[in-house]
Amino acid sequence: MVEKTVMATGVFDILHMGHLQYLTEAKKLGDRLVVVVACDETVRQNKHDPLMTQEERARMVESLKPVDGVVIGRPGDPFTVVEEIAPDIIALGYDQRHDEESISRELSKRGLDIEVKRLEHYDHDLDGTRKIIRRIIDWYGMKKKLEAVEGT
């Protein structure tokens, strides 16, 4: 039997249940899950200054049960790492801003026969980094208000 490799990608700056669900569902698509953790430069260009270094984020992701291997992405052409990993399937998270059709066209143009699958949304109270940050900010603000009331 030929082993089927699935590739998943992301920043993984603050690990949360949405990440775990994404990687668990991606792993179900094949036998081996390789995760590409966005390099610091790419995160800065596309999102924000990362809270943790690319090495720290890679180490955290590597420790997750569904993950069989981790690669740190490189700036520039994102398809270079795809060519190196040569997955059978690329699993996209429900909220990732990648367009399946554009990816499929580029893969085809490069002679790569790789299926692109968009995974379902996982609905959990804290399934996103922004939700977690918002919860912390709200908690901190509430704590400050309580301290002010108790201090008077």
Secondary structure, 3 states (H helix, E strand, C coil): CCCCEEEEEECCCCCCHHHHHHHHHHHCCCCEEEEEECCHHHHHHHCCCCCCCHHHHHHHHHCCCCCCEEEECCCCCCHHHHHHHCCCEEEECCCCCCCHHHHHHHHHHCCCCCEEEECCCCCCCCCCHHHHHHHHHHHHHHHHHHHHHHHC
